[in-house]
Amino acid sequence: MVNPAPRRLGWLTVVLPLLTTHLCYLVSLWEGWIPPCNPYWSDCVSISSTGRNGSAYLLFKSGMLPTCLLLFLFWRHTLRWLAALAAPRHRAWLVLALLASLALATYTLTLGHGTGYFPVIRRTGVALFILGTFLLQVSVGDALYGSDRLAERGQRLLAMSTLILAIALLTLVLDLWLGPGYDRWENAFEWWLFLLLNLHLLGILRAWQVDPGEPSDKVRV
């Protein structure tokens, strides 16, 4: 029988960052810090803009800092689950998970501070978080694809990772092609990528439904 506690942790990991960013958008809109627009379309604001000012400044940090810890616990449980499935995995993934969580925490803490080196630190933090999370998602998808019991789920996760990578590469092409005109769409792509990264976590969470049985003694995380 699948333990319900990790599943509750997994759902919270998926829902909390999405709920936080969208609530911050609504609060910033209500307080007049951002214009009314559709964040998933052109000519709107970035995710960072929703948590820079007013009440949303504290709301963003209150939601995203716990998310950093939840993400680390999410990946730690995923590695334990893969070990129990005897699926391919590597100890370095846990280190990567820790670095990604710390990078997200760095981004969150520096958001709203625009002086000195804070903008550079913030951009570096979010870039490392996205890169680390993407690498972890690809690694888990590949591990499941190479297993006997969850190859189909692994294939689906890898397909979603391919979509995320394709969108990221598309943004680079559009930036070069459209030049300043790409600025109208840059924030929308950011929202879509953030959504897809969280939906990928949901795909891993759904894979947890498979009861691996007794843990493997080969790897202990």
VEXMAR-105664 format. One record per residue (C-alpha): z negated, x, y negated. Coordinates in steps of 0.1 Angstrom, whole numbers. Example, Ala and Ser with C-alpha at 12.3 -4.5 7.8 and 13.67 -1.06 7.14 Angstrom:
% residues 2
[[-78,123,45]]
[[-71,137,11]]
This chain:
% residues 221
[[0,0,0]]
[[9,13,-35]]
[[-20,21,-57]]
[[-19,-3,-87]]
[[-37,22,-111]]
[[-8,47,-114]]
[[16,17,-120]]
[[-6,5,-148]]
[[-5,40,-163]]
[[33,41,-159]]
[[38,7,-176]]
[[16,18,-205]]
[[35,51,-208]]
[[68,32,-211]]
[[56,3,-233]]
[[33,21,-258]]
[[58,43,-276]]
[[84,15,-278]]
[[57,-9,-291]]
[[44,17,-316]]
[[78,26,-331]]
[[89,-11,-335]]
[[56,-22,-349]]
[[57,7,-374]]
[[92,-5,-384]]
[[79,-40,-390]]
[[48,-28,-409]]
[[68,-4,-431]]
[[93,-32,-438]]
[[65,-56,-447]]
[[49,-31,-470]]
[[82,-22,-487]]
[[86,14,-476]]
[[119,8,-459]]
[[148,-16,-465]]
[[155,-45,-442]]
[[181,-34,-416]]
[[189,-32,-379]]
[[176,2,-366]]
[[201,0,-337]]
[[231,-2,-361]]
[[245,17,-390]]
[[229,23,-424]]
[[193,20,-413]]
[[162,42,-411]]
[[151,69,-387]]
[[122,65,-363]]
[[103,91,-384]]
[[108,70,-416]]
[[89,41,-400]]
[[57,62,-397]]
[[56,83,-428]]
[[39,60,-453]]
[[13,33,-458]]
[[-5,16,-428]]
[[23,27,-405]]
[[13,63,-410]]
[[-20,57,-391]]
[[-5,32,-367]]
[[22,57,-356]]
[[-3,84,-349]]
[[-27,60,-332]]
[[1,50,-308]]
[[20,82,-303]]
[[-9,106,-298]]
[[-22,87,-267]]
[[14,86,-255]]
[[14,124,-254]]
[[-15,123,-229]]
[[0,94,-210]]
[[33,112,-206]]
[[16,142,-191]]
[[-3,120,-166]]
[[29,102,-158]]
[[47,134,-149]]
[[17,147,-130]]
[[16,116,-109]]
[[53,118,-103]]
[[50,153,-90]]
[[22,142,-66]]
[[43,113,-55]]
[[73,136,-49]]
[[51,159,-29]]
[[40,130,-7]]
[[76,121,-1]]
[[83,157,8]]
[[111,156,-19]]
[[122,188,-36]]
[[100,197,-66]]
[[87,227,-85]]
[[53,236,-100]]
[[71,247,-132]]
[[78,210,-138]]
[[42,204,-146]]
[[42,232,-172]]
[[73,217,-187]]
[[56,183,-189]]
[[27,199,-207]]
[[50,216,-232]]
[[69,184,-238]]
[[37,165,-244]]
[[24,192,-268]]
[[57,191,-286]]
[[55,154,-291]]
[[19,158,-304]]
[[31,184,-328]]
[[58,161,-341]]
[[34,132,-345]]
[[7,152,-363]]
[[32,167,-388]]
[[50,135,-395]]
[[43,124,-431]]
[[37,159,-444]]
[[68,172,-462]]
[[56,204,-478]]
[[58,240,-466]]
[[68,245,-430]]
[[58,210,-418]]
[[94,197,-418]]
[[106,226,-397]]
[[77,223,-373]]
[[83,185,-370]]
[[120,189,-362]]
[[113,217,-337]]
[[86,195,-320]]
[[108,165,-316]]
[[137,186,-303]]
[[116,204,-277]]
[[101,170,-267]]
[[135,155,-261]]
[[148,185,-243]]
[[118,188,-221]]
[[117,152,-212]]
[[154,151,-205]]
[[151,182,-182]]
[[122,165,-163]]
[[141,133,-159]]
[[172,151,-145]]
[[149,172,-122]]
[[132,141,-108]]
[[165,122,-104]]
[[180,152,-85]]
[[149,155,-63]]
[[152,118,-53]]
[[189,121,-48]]
[[182,150,-23]]
[[156,130,-4]]
[[163,108,26]]
[[145,77,14]]
[[154,74,-23]]
[[189,89,-27]]
[[203,57,-42]]
[[175,55,-68]]
[[180,92,-76]]
[[217,85,-81]]
[[209,58,-106]]
[[185,80,-125]]
[[211,108,-127]]
[[236,83,-139]]
[[213,73,-167]]
[[207,109,-176]]
[[244,114,-177]]
[[247,85,-201]]
[[220,100,-223]]
[[237,134,-223]]
[[271,118,-231]]
[[256,100,-261]]
[[240,132,-273]]
[[273,150,-271]]
[[291,121,-287]]
[[268,125,-317]]
[[278,161,-321]]
[[315,152,-319]]
[[311,124,-345]]
[[292,146,-368]]
[[321,171,-368]]
[[347,144,-370]]
[[332,121,-396]]
[[314,146,-417]]
[[292,129,-443]]
[[303,95,-429]]
[[283,102,-397]]
[[251,99,-417]]
[[255,61,-416]]
[[252,62,-378]]
[[229,91,-371]]
[[196,71,-372]]
[[211,44,-349]]
[[219,70,-323]]
[[184,83,-325]]
[[169,48,-318]]
[[193,43,-288]]
[[185,77,-273]]
[[147,71,-277]]
[[152,37,-260]]
[[172,52,-231]]
[[147,80,-225]]
[[120,53,-221]]
[[141,32,-199]]
[[146,62,-177]]
[[109,64,-173]]
[[109,28,-163]]
[[134,37,-136]]
[[111,64,-122]]
[[82,39,-124]]
[[102,14,-103]]
[[108,41,-77]]
[[70,45,-74]]
[[71,12,-55]]
[[79,32,-24]]
[[47,40,-6]]
[[49,77,4]]
[[20,75,28]]
[[-2,105,32]]
[[2,133,6]]
[[19,165,17]]
[[-2,196,20]]
[[27,219,9]]
[[23,214,-28]]
[[-8,203,-47]]
[[-5,195,-84]]
